[in-house]
């Protein structure tokens, strides 16, 4: 598990991403953010691996958004 300061930061980021992802329809990011939050609350396994999965999915989303924006120019 992460250290206390890291846990609080991770919880804040995951919570924010969950909300933003829900607003923009990025359902996979939202689900993974929920998984991170559940892991931090002891309801699921390994918050660190959940967070890495969330980061990977977020990177993929950013790449897709950049590609879409580049295509519009």
Long-range contacts (C-beta under 8 A, 24 or more apart in sequence): 1-46, 1-47, 1-48, 2-47, 2-48, 7-40, 7-47, 10-36, 10-40, 10-47, 10-51, 11-37, 11-40, 14-40, 14-51, 14-54, 17-54, 17-58, 26-61, 28-57, 28-61, 29-54, 29-57, 29-58, 29-61, 32-57
